[in-house]
Amino acid sequence: MQTFGDPAHGRHSLQIEINKRLYMDEATQQRHAGFAPLQRNLMRLIDALIERFGVPAAR
């Protein structure tokens, strides 16, 4: 696995693995009713991370 974070230089990373069965039918590759709740929860997580840690300035 490639490393993307570099905490010593203020760059951190977060890896999230999501089971496809939570949001799609693996046989048909089509989204199911679980997609929208998962999307909302992920957006809440992103918003919470931004609120807590901010957004770094572009370099």
CHARMM-style PDB file with segment names, atoms N, HN, CA, C and O in Angstrom:
ATOM      1  N   MET     1       0.841  -1.175   0.000  1.00  0.00      PROA
ATOM      2  CA  MET     1       0.000   0.000   0.000  1.00  0.00      PROA
ATOM      3  C   MET     1       0.890   1.243   0.000  1.00  0.00      PROA
ATOM      4  O   MET     1       1.863   1.337   0.748  1.00  0.00      PROA
ATOM      5  N   GLN     2       0.537   2.160  -0.834  1.00  0.00      PROA
ATOM      6  HN  GLN     2      -0.254   2.084  -1.441  1.00  0.00      PROA
ATOM      7  CA  GLN     2       1.268   3.418  -0.929  1.00  0.00      PROA
ATOM      8  C   GLN     2       0.887   4.314   0.246  1.00  0.00      PROA
ATOM      9  O   GLN     2      -0.270   4.337   0.666  1.00  0.00      PROA
ATOM     10  N   THR     3       1.848   5.041   0.764  1.00  0.00      PROA
ATOM     11  HN  THR     3       2.787   5.023   0.423  1.00  0.00      PROA
ATOM     12  CA  THR     3       1.602   5.952   1.870  1.00  0.00      PROA
ATOM     13  C   THR     3       1.385   7.360   1.339  1.00  0.00      PROA
ATOM     14  O   THR     3       2.195   7.873   0.567  1.00  0.00      PROA
ATOM     15  N   PHE     4       0.286   7.983   1.758  1.00  0.00      PROA
ATOM     16  HN  PHE     4      -0.372   7.566   2.385  1.00  0.00      PROA
ATOM     17  CA  PHE     4      -0.036   9.332   1.303  1.00  0.00      PROA
ATOM     18  C   PHE     4       0.191  10.368   2.397  1.00  0.00      PROA
ATOM     19  O   PHE     4       0.417  11.540   2.094  1.00  0.00      PROA
ATOM     20  N   GLY     5       0.137   9.961   3.650  1.00  0.00      PROA
ATOM     21  HN  GLY     5      -0.046   9.009   3.895  1.00  0.00      PROA
ATOM     22  CA  GLY     5       0.315  10.895   4.751  1.00  0.00      PROA
ATOM     23  C   GLY     5       1.782  11.174   5.027  1.00  0.00      PROA
ATOM     24  O   GLY     5       2.660  10.373   4.708  1.00  0.00      PROA
ATOM     25  N   ASP     6       2.021  12.322   5.624  1.00  0.00      PROA
ATOM     26  HN  ASP     6       1.308  12.972   5.883  1.00  0.00      PROA
ATOM     27  CA  ASP     6       3.359  12.720   6.060  1.00  0.00      PROA
ATOM     28  C   ASP     6       3.172  13.626   7.274  1.00  0.00      PROA
ATOM     29  O   ASP     6       3.355  14.839   7.180  1.00  0.00      PROA
ATOM     30  N   PRO     7       2.802  13.030   8.427  1.00  0.00      PROA
ATOM     31  CA  PRO     7       2.485  13.826   9.610  1.00  0.00      PROA
ATOM     32  C   PRO     7       3.579  14.804  10.024  1.00  0.00      PROA
ATOM     33  O   PRO     7       3.280  15.881  10.540  1.00  0.00      PROA
ATOM     34  N   ALA     8       4.828  14.447   9.808  1.00  0.00      PROA
ATOM     35  HN  ALA     8       5.071  13.572   9.389  1.00  0.00      PROA
ATOM     36  CA  ALA     8       5.924  15.335  10.186  1.00  0.00      PROA
ATOM     37  C   ALA     8       5.861  16.655   9.423  1.00  0.00      PROA
ATOM     38  O   ALA     8       6.387  17.672   9.877  1.00  0.00      PROA
ATOM     39  N   HSD     9       5.214  16.628   8.265  1.00  0.00      PROA
ATOM     40  HN  HSD     9       4.786  15.802   7.896  1.00  0.00      PROA
ATOM     41  CA  HSD     9       5.082  17.835   7.448  1.00  0.00      PROA
ATOM     42  C   HSD     9       3.637  18.331   7.389  1.00  0.00      PROA
ATOM     43  O   HSD     9       3.267  19.085   6.490  1.00  0.00      PROA
ATOM     44  N   GLY    10       2.824  17.896   8.361  1.00  0.00      PROA
ATOM     45  HN  GLY    10       3.125  17.283   9.092  1.00  0.00      PROA
ATOM     46  CA  GLY    10       1.453  18.393   8.461  1.00  0.00      PROA
ATOM     47  C   GLY    10       0.481  17.803   7.466  1.00  0.00      PROA
ATOM     48  O   GLY    10      -0.602  18.351   7.263  1.00  0.00      PROA
ATOM     49  N   ARG    11       0.846  16.697   6.842  1.00  0.00      PROA
ATOM     50  HN  ARG    11       1.726  16.252   7.008  1.00  0.00      PROA
ATOM     51  CA  ARG    11      -0.058  16.057   5.874  1.00  0.00      PROA
ATOM     52  C   ARG    11      -0.481  14.701   6.434  1.00  0.00      PROA
ATOM     53  O   ARG    11       0.343  13.809   6.629  1.00  0.00      PROA
ATOM     54  N   HSD    12      -1.765  14.568   6.684  1.00  0.00      PROA
ATOM     55  HN  HSD    12      -2.435  15.293   6.526  1.00  0.00      PROA
ATOM     56  CA  HSD    12      -2.303  13.340   7.260  1.00  0.00      PROA
ATOM     57  C   HSD    12      -3.227  12.668   6.254  1.00  0.00      PROA
ATOM     58  O   HSD    12      -3.726  13.316   5.334  1.00  0.00      PROA
ATOM     59  N   SER    13      -3.453  11.384   6.424  1.00  0.00      PROA
ATOM     60  HN  SER    13      -3.048  10.857   7.171  1.00  0.00      PROA
ATOM     61  CA  SER    13      -4.351  10.674   5.517  1.00  0.00      PROA
ATOM     62  C   SER    13      -5.295   9.792   6.326  1.00  0.00      PROA
ATOM     63  O   SER    13      -5.017   9.432   7.470  1.00  0.00      PROA
ATOM     64  N   LEU    14      -6.409   9.458   5.702  1.00  0.00      PROA
ATOM     65  HN  LEU    14      -6.634   9.750   4.773  1.00  0.00      PROA
ATOM     66  CA  LEU    14      -7.414   8.608   6.310  1.00  0.00      PROA
ATOM     67  C   LEU    14      -7.920   7.668   5.226  1.00  0.00      PROA
ATOM     68  O   LEU    14      -8.344   8.114   4.161  1.00  0.00      PROA
ATOM     69  N   GLN    15      -7.875   6.373   5.495  1.00  0.00      PROA
ATOM     70  HN  GLN    15      -7.530   6.010   6.360  1.00  0.00      PROA
ATOM     71  CA  GLN    15      -8.380   5.388   4.540  1.00  0.00      PROA
ATOM     72  C   GLN    15      -9.641   4.774   5.119  1.00  0.00      PROA
ATOM     73  O   GLN    15      -9.660   4.339   6.270  1.00  0.00      PROA
ATOM     74  N   ILE    16     -10.684   4.743   4.319  1.00  0.00      PROA
ATOM     75  HN  ILE    16     -10.668   5.097   3.384  1.00  0.00      PROA
ATOM     76  CA  ILE    16     -11.955   4.165   4.743  1.00  0.00      PROA
ATOM     77  C   ILE    16     -12.332   3.080   3.753  1.00  0.00      PROA
ATOM     78  O   ILE    16     -12.372   3.320   2.546  1.00  0.00      PROA
ATOM     79  N   GLU    17     -12.607   1.895   4.256  1.00  0.00      PROA
ATOM     80  HN  GLU    17     -12.575   1.700   5.236  1.00  0.00      PROA
ATOM     81  CA  GLU    17     -13.056   0.801   3.405  1.00  0.00      PROA
ATOM     82  C   GLU    17     -14.541   0.598   3.648  1.00  0.00      PROA
ATOM     83  O   GLU    17     -14.991   0.558   4.793  1.00  0.00      PROA
ATOM     84  N   ILE    18     -15.303   0.471   2.565  1.00  0.00      PROA
ATOM     85  HN  ILE    18     -14.938   0.504   1.635  1.00  0.00      PROA
ATOM     86  CA  ILE    18     -16.752   0.333   2.658  1.00  0.00      PROA
ATOM     87  C   ILE    18     -17.182  -0.927   1.926  1.00  0.00      PROA
ATOM     88  O   ILE    18     -16.831  -1.128   0.764  1.00  0.00      PROA
ATOM     89  N   ASN    19     -17.936  -1.767   2.604  1.00  0.00      PROA
ATOM     90  HN  ASN    19     -18.221  -1.604   3.549  1.00  0.00      PROA
ATOM     91  CA  ASN    19     -18.455  -2.988   2.016  1.00  0.00      PROA
ATOM     92  C   ASN    19     -19.495  -2.622   0.952  1.00  0.00      PROA
ATOM     93  O   ASN    19     -20.475  -1.941   1.254  1.00  0.00      PROA
ATOM     94  N   LYS    20     -19.290  -3.061  -0.266  1.00  0.00      PROA
ATOM     95  HN  LYS    20     -18.494  -3.614  -0.511  1.00  0.00      PROA
ATOM     96  CA  LYS    20     -20.188  -2.725  -1.381  1.00  0.00      PROA
ATOM     97  C   LYS    20     -21.631  -3.141  -1.113  1.00  0.00      PROA
ATOM     98  O   LYS    20     -22.563  -2.501  -1.600  1.00  0.00      PROA
ATOM     99  N   ARG    21     -21.817  -4.200  -0.349  1.00  0.00      PROA
ATOM    100  HN  ARG    21     -21.060  -4.720   0.046  1.00  0.00      PROA
ATOM    101  CA  ARG    21     -23.175  -4.667  -0.072  1.00  0.00      PROA
ATOM    102  C   ARG    21     -24.002  -3.633   0.679  1.00  0.00      PROA
ATOM    103  O   ARG    21     -25.230  -3.720   0.708  1.00  0.00      PROA
ATOM    104  N   LEU    22     -23.329  -2.647   1.292  1.00  0.00      PROA
ATOM    105  HN  LEU    22     -22.331  -2.577   1.269  1.00  0.00      PROA
ATOM    106  CA  LEU    22     -24.061  -1.593   1.998  1.00  0.00      PROA
ATOM    107  C   LEU    22     -24.789  -0.655   1.045  1.00  0.00      PROA
ATOM    108  O   LEU    22     -25.763  -0.012   1.437  1.00  0.00      PROA
ATOM    109  N   TYR    23     -24.328  -0.567  -0.208  1.00  0.00      PROA
ATOM    110  HN  TYR    23     -23.537  -1.089  -0.526  1.00  0.00      PROA
ATOM    111  CA  TYR    23     -24.907   0.425  -1.114  1.00  0.00      PROA
ATOM    112  C   TYR    23     -25.225  -0.069  -2.525  1.00  0.00      PROA
ATOM    113  O   TYR    23     -25.801   0.675  -3.318  1.00  0.00      PROA
ATOM    114  N   MET    24     -24.859  -1.310  -2.850  1.00  0.00      PROA
ATOM    115  HN  MET    24     -24.391  -1.914  -2.206  1.00  0.00      PROA
ATOM    116  CA  MET    24     -25.130  -1.782  -4.208  1.00  0.00      PROA
ATOM    117  C   MET    24     -25.363  -3.284  -4.254  1.00  0.00      PROA
ATOM    118  O   MET    24     -24.935  -4.028  -3.371  1.00  0.00      PROA
ATOM    119  N   ASP    25     -26.054  -3.710  -5.304  1.00  0.00      PROA
ATOM    120  HN  ASP    25     -26.402  -3.106  -6.021  1.00  0.00      PROA
ATOM    121  CA  ASP    25     -26.225  -5.120  -5.593  1.00  0.00      PROA
ATOM    122  C   ASP    25     -24.988  -5.532  -6.375  1.00  0.00      PROA
ATOM    123  O   ASP    25     -24.786  -5.083  -7.503  1.00  0.00      PROA
ATOM    124  N   GLU    26     -24.171  -6.376  -5.787  1.00  0.00      PROA
ATOM    125  HN  GLU    26     -24.336  -6.741  -4.871  1.00  0.00      PROA
ATOM    126  CA  GLU    26     -22.904  -6.733  -6.437  1.00  0.00      PROA
ATOM    127  C   GLU    26     -23.097  -7.497  -7.742  1.00  0.00      PROA
ATOM    128  O   GLU    26     -22.245  -7.421  -8.628  1.00  0.00      PROA
ATOM    129  N   ALA    27     -24.202  -8.233  -7.878  1.00  0.00      PROA
ATOM    130  HN  ALA    27     -24.894  -8.295  -7.159  1.00  0.00      PROA
ATOM    131  CA  ALA    27     -24.444  -9.001  -9.104  1.00  0.00      PROA
ATOM    132  C   ALA    27     -24.769  -8.084 -10.283  1.00  0.00      PROA
ATOM    133  O   ALA    27     -24.298  -8.302 -11.399  1.00  0.00      PROA
ATOM    134  N   THR    28     -25.583  -7.052 -10.023  1.00  0.00      PROA
ATOM    135  HN  THR    28     -25.966  -6.875  -9.116  1.00  0.00      PROA
ATOM    136  CA  THR    28     -26.003  -6.163 -11.112  1.00  0.00      PROA
ATOM    137  C   THR    28     -25.184  -4.878 -11.172  1.00  0.00      PROA
ATOM    138  O   THR    28     -25.251  -4.142 -12.157  1.00  0.00      PROA
ATOM    139  N   GLN    29     -24.413  -4.607 -10.123  1.00  0.00      PROA
ATOM    140  HN  GLN    29     -24.359  -5.204  -9.323  1.00  0.00      PROA
ATOM    141  CA  GLN    29     -23.622  -3.381 -10.016  1.00  0.00      PROA
ATOM    142  C   GLN    29     -24.507  -2.132  -9.948  1.00  0.00      PROA
ATOM    143  O   GLN    29     -24.061  -1.035 -10.284  1.00  0.00      PROA
ATOM    144  N   GLN    30     -25.760  -2.300  -9.513  1.00  0.00      PROA
ATOM    145  HN  GLN    30     -26.122  -3.191  -9.240  1.00  0.00      PROA
ATOM    146  CA  GLN    30     -26.686  -1.179  -9.398  1.00  0.00      PROA
ATOM    147  C   GLN    30     -26.806  -0.750  -7.944  1.00  0.00      PROA
ATOM    148  O   GLN    30     -26.804  -1.582  -7.036  1.00  0.00      PROA
ATOM    149  N   ARG    31     -26.910   0.563  -7.734  1.00  0.00      PROA
ATOM    150  HN  ARG    31     -26.911   1.239  -8.471  1.00  0.00      PROA
ATOM    151  CA  ARG    31     -27.129   1.087  -6.383  1.00  0.00      PROA
ATOM    152  C   ARG    31     -28.477   0.608  -5.865  1.00  0.00      PROA
ATOM    153  O   ARG    31     -29.418   0.406  -6.632  1.00  0.00      PROA
ATOM    154  N   HSD    32     -28.552   0.429  -4.547  1.00  0.00      PROA
ATOM    155  HN  HSD    32     -27.787   0.593  -3.924  1.00  0.00      PROA
ATOM    156  CA  HSD    32     -29.842   0.120  -3.943  1.00  0.00      PROA
ATOM    157  C   HSD    32     -30.150   1.162  -2.878  1.00  0.00      PROA
ATOM    158  O   HSD    32     -29.438   2.160  -2.757  1.00  0.00      PROA
ATOM    159  N   ALA    33     -31.196   0.937  -2.114  1.00  0.00      PROA
ATOM    160  HN  ALA    33     -31.774   0.127  -2.212  1.00  0.00      PROA
ATOM    161  CA  ALA    33     -31.684   1.926  -1.148  1.00  0.00      PROA
ATOM    162  C   ALA    33     -30.636   2.323  -0.107  1.00  0.00      PROA
ATOM    163  O   ALA    33     -30.768   3.373   0.522  1.00  0.00      PROA
ATOM    164  N   GLY    34     -29.614   1.516   0.083  1.00  0.00      PROA
ATOM    165  HN  GLY    34     -29.508   0.664  -0.429  1.00  0.00      PROA
ATOM    166  CA  GLY    34     -28.583   1.839   1.060  1.00  0.00      PROA
ATOM    167  C   GLY    34     -27.620   2.922   0.602  1.00  0.00      PROA
ATOM    168  O   GLY    34     -26.853   3.446   1.410  1.00  0.00      PROA
ATOM    169  N   PHE    35     -27.649   3.269  -0.689  1.00  0.00      PROA
ATOM    170  HN  PHE    35     -28.272   2.844  -1.345  1.00  0.00      PROA
ATOM    171  CA  PHE    35     -26.698   4.254  -1.205  1.00  0.00      PROA
ATOM    172  C   PHE    35     -26.898   5.637  -0.586  1.00  0.00      PROA
ATOM    173  O   PHE    35     -25.942   6.243  -0.101  1.00  0.00      PROA
ATOM    174  N   ALA    36     -28.128   6.137  -0.601  1.00  0.00      PROA
ATOM    175  HN  ALA    36     -28.904   5.645  -0.995  1.00  0.00      PROA
ATOM    176  CA  ALA    36     -28.395   7.501  -0.108  1.00  0.00      PROA
ATOM    177  C   ALA    36     -28.016   7.672   1.362  1.00  0.00      PROA
ATOM    178  O   ALA    36     -27.374   8.668   1.695  1.00  0.00      PROA
ATOM    179  N   PRO    37     -28.384   6.741   2.268  1.00  0.00      PROA
ATOM    180  CA  PRO    37     -27.965   6.904   3.665  1.00  0.00      PROA
ATOM    181  C   PRO    37     -26.443   6.868   3.835  1.00  0.00      PROA
ATOM    182  O   PRO    37     -25.882   7.613   4.639  1.00  0.00      PROA
ATOM    183  N   LEU    38     -25.786   5.999   3.073  1.00  0.00      PROA
ATOM    184  HN  LEU    38     -26.242   5.394   2.420  1.00  0.00      PROA
ATOM    185  CA  LEU    38     -24.323   5.936   3.151  1.00  0.00      PROA
ATOM    186  C   LEU    38     -23.711   7.247   2.676  1.00  0.00      PROA
ATOM    187  O   LEU    38     -22.792   7.773   3.304  1.00  0.00      PROA
ATOM    188  N   GLN    39     -24.222   7.772   1.570  1.00  0.00      PROA
ATOM    189  HN  GLN    39     -24.968   7.345   1.060  1.00  0.00      PROA
ATOM    190  CA  GLN    39     -23.715   9.041   1.052  1.00  0.00      PROA
ATOM    191  C   GLN    39     -23.902  10.160   2.078  1.00  0.00      PROA
ATOM    192  O   GLN    39     -22.990  10.957   2.297  1.00  0.00      PROA
ATOM    193  N   ARG    40     -25.076  10.224   2.705  1.00  0.00      PROA
ATOM    194  HN  ARG    40     -25.817   9.577   2.527  1.00  0.00      PROA
ATOM    195  CA  ARG    40     -25.327  11.252   3.734  1.00  0.00      PROA
ATOM    196  C   ARG    40     -24.351  11.107   4.899  1.00  0.00      PROA
ATOM    197  O   ARG    40     -23.798  12.095   5.383  1.00  0.00      PROA
ATOM    198  N   ASN    41     -24.145   9.875   5.343  1.00  0.00      PROA
ATOM    199  HN  ASN    41     -24.594   9.072   4.950  1.00  0.00      PROA
ATOM    200  CA  ASN    41     -23.231   9.650   6.470  1.00  0.00      PROA
ATOM    201  C   ASN    41     -21.797  10.019   6.121  1.00  0.00      PROA
ATOM    202  O   ASN    41     -21.085  10.588   6.949  1.00  0.00      PROA
ATOM    203  N   LEU    42     -21.369   9.705   4.914  1.00  0.00      PROA
ATOM    204  HN  LEU    42     -21.948   9.244   4.241  1.00  0.00      PROA
ATOM    205  CA  LEU    42     -20.013  10.078   4.506  1.00  0.00      PROA
ATOM    206  C   LEU    42     -19.859  11.595   4.413  1.00  0.00      PROA
ATOM    207  O   LEU    42     -18.822  12.140   4.792  1.00  0.00      PROA
ATOM    208  N   MET    43     -20.887  12.275   3.910  1.00  0.00      PROA
ATOM    209  HN  MET    43     -21.729  11.833   3.602  1.00  0.00      PROA
ATOM    210  CA  MET    43     -20.832  13.737   3.842  1.00  0.00      PROA
ATOM    211  C   MET    43     -20.782  14.344   5.242  1.00  0.00      PROA
ATOM    212  O   MET    43     -20.077  15.327   5.470  1.00  0.00      PROA
ATOM    213  N   ARG    44     -21.531  13.759   6.181  1.00  0.00      PROA
ATOM    214  HN  ARG    44     -22.103  12.960   5.996  1.00  0.00      PROA
ATOM    215  CA  ARG    44     -21.467  14.234   7.576  1.00  0.00      PROA
ATOM    216  C   ARG    44     -20.067  14.043   8.146  1.00  0.00      PROA
ATOM    217  O   ARG    44     -19.552  14.911   8.851  1.00  0.00      PROA
ATOM    218  N   LEU    45     -19.458  12.904   7.838  1.00  0.00      PROA
ATOM    219  HN  LEU    45     -19.876  12.199   7.266  1.00  0.00      PROA
ATOM    220  CA  LEU    45     -18.090  12.651   8.308  1.00  0.00      PROA
ATOM    221  C   LEU    45     -17.130  13.682   7.734  1.00  0.00      PROA
ATOM    222  O   LEU    45     -16.306  14.235   8.463  1.00  0.00      PROA
ATOM    223  N   ILE    46     -17.228  13.944   6.448  1.00  0.00      PROA
ATOM    224  HN  ILE    46     -17.897  13.495   5.856  1.00  0.00      PROA
ATOM    225  CA  ILE    46     -16.353  14.936   5.808  1.00  0.00      PROA
ATOM    226  C   ILE    46     -16.561  16.310   6.433  1.00  0.00      PROA
ATOM    227  O   ILE    46     -15.595  17.013   6.732  1.00  0.00      PROA
ATOM    228  N   ASP    47     -17.820  16.692   6.630  1.00  0.00      PROA
ATOM    229  HN  ASP    47     -18.605  16.121   6.387  1.00  0.00      PROA
ATOM    230  CA  ASP    47     -18.110  17.990   7.256  1.00  0.00      PROA
ATOM    231  C   ASP    47     -17.522  18.074   8.661  1.00  0.00      PROA
ATOM    232  O   ASP    47     -16.969  19.105   9.044  1.00  0.00      PROA
ATOM    233  N   ALA    48     -17.640  16.989   9.430  1.00  0.00      PROA
ATOM    234  HN  ALA    48     -18.089  16.151   9.119  1.00  0.00      PROA
ATOM    235  CA  ALA    48     -17.094  16.974  10.790  1.00  0.00      PROA
ATOM    236  C   ALA    48     -15.573  17.078  10.781  1.00  0.00      PROA
ATOM    237  O   ALA    48     -14.991  17.766  11.620  1.00  0.00      PROA
ATOM    238  N   LEU    49     -14.929  16.397   9.836  1.00  0.00      PROA
ATOM    239  HN  LEU    49     -15.402  15.838   9.155  1.00  0.00      PROA
ATOM    240  CA  LEU    49     -13.472  16.476   9.742  1.00  0.00      PROA
ATOM    241  C   LEU    49     -13.023  17.880   9.361  1.00  0.00      PROA
ATOM    242  O   LEU    49     -12.045  18.391   9.908  1.00  0.00      PROA
ATOM    243  N   ILE    50     -13.727  18.499   8.436  1.00  0.00      PROA
ATOM    244  HN  ILE    50     -14.521  18.084   7.992  1.00  0.00      PROA
ATOM    245  CA  ILE    50     -13.388  19.867   8.031  1.00  0.00      PROA
ATOM    246  C   ILE    50     -13.601  20.824   9.201  1.00  0.00      PROA
ATOM    247  O   ILE    50     -12.781  21.708   9.446  1.00  0.00      PROA
ATOM    248  N   GLU    51     -14.712  20.639   9.923  1.00  0.00      PROA
ATOM    249  HN  GLU    51     -15.378  19.920   9.724  1.00  0.00      PROA
ATOM    250  CA  GLU    51     -14.977  21.512  11.075  1.00  0.00      PROA
ATOM    251  C   GLU    51     -13.893  21.360  12.140  1.00  0.00      PROA
ATOM    252  O   GLU    51     -13.453  22.344  12.735  1.00  0.00      PROA
ATOM    253  N   ARG    52     -13.472  20.133  12.371  1.00  0.00      PROA
ATOM    254  HN  ARG    52     -13.829  19.333  11.888  1.00  0.00      PROA
ATOM    255  CA  ARG    52     -12.482  19.871  13.421  1.00  0.00      PROA
ATOM    256  C   ARG    52     -11.070  20.283  13.017  1.00  0.00      PROA
ATOM    257  O   ARG    52     -10.337  20.881  13.805  1.00  0.00      PROA
ATOM    258  N   PHE    53     -10.694  19.955  11.770  1.00  0.00      PROA
ATOM    259  HN  PHE    53     -11.289  19.470  11.130  1.00  0.00      PROA
ATOM    260  CA  PHE    53      -9.308  20.145  11.373  1.00  0.00      PROA
ATOM    261  C   PHE    53      -9.095  21.251  10.341  1.00  0.00      PROA
ATOM    262  O   PHE    53      -7.959  21.653  10.091  1.00  0.00      PROA
ATOM    263  N   GLY    54     -10.167  21.740   9.748  1.00  0.00      PROA
ATOM    264  HN  GLY    54     -11.090  21.413   9.952  1.00  0.00      PROA
ATOM    265  CA  GLY    54     -10.039  22.789   8.734  1.00  0.00      PROA
ATOM    266  C   GLY    54      -9.589  22.217   7.410  1.00  0.00      PROA
ATOM    267  O   GLY    54      -9.402  21.010   7.258  1.00  0.00      PROA
ATOM    268  N   VAL    55      -9.423  23.095   6.477  1.00  0.00      PROA
ATOM    269  HN  VAL    55      -9.575  24.076   6.601  1.00  0.00      PROA
ATOM    270  CA  VAL    55      -8.960  22.723   5.134  1.00  0.00      PROA
ATOM    271  C   VAL    55      -7.601  23.393   4.941  1.00  0.00      PROA
ATOM    272  O   VAL    55      -7.487  24.611   5.075  1.00  0.00      PROA
ATOM    273  N   PRO    56      -6.574  22.609   4.629  1.00  0.00      PROA
ATOM    274  CA  PRO    56      -5.245  23.220   4.454  1.00  0.00      PROA
ATOM    275  C   PRO    56      -5.199  24.144   3.246  1.00  0.00      PROA
ATOM    276  O   PRO    56      -5.903  23.942   2.257  1.00  0.00      PROA
ATOM    277  N   ALA    57      -4.379  25.132   3.348  1.00  0.00      PROA
ATOM    278  HN  ALA    57      -3.807  25.297   4.152  1.00  0.00      PROA
ATOM    279  CA  ALA    57      -4.182  26.071   2.230  1.00  0.00      PROA
ATOM    280  C   ALA    57      -3.473  25.354   1.086  1.00  0.00      PROA
ATOM    281  O   ALA    57      -2.645  24.472   1.313  1.00  0.00      PROA
ATOM    282  N   ALA    58      -3.803  25.738  -0.135  1.00  0.00      PROA
ATOM    283  HN  ALA    58      -4.476  26.454  -0.319  1.00  0.00      PROA
ATOM    284  CA  ALA    58      -3.137  25.143  -1.314  1.00  0.00      PROA
ATOM    285  C   ALA    58      -1.667  25.536  -1.302  1.00  0.00      PROA
ATOM    286  O   ALA    58      -1.300  26.637  -0.891  1.00  0.00      PROA
ATOM    287  N   ARG    59      -0.851  24.625  -1.755  1.00  0.00      PROA
ATOM    288  HN  ARG    59      -1.148  23.730  -2.089  1.00  0.00      PROA
ATOM    289  CA  ARG    59       0.604  24.894  -1.772  1.00  0.00      PROA
ATOM    290  C   ARG    59       1.075  25.173  -3.155  1.00  0.00      PROA
ATOM    291  OT1 ARG    59       2.262  25.420  -3.365  1.00  0.00      PROA
TER     292      ARG     59
END
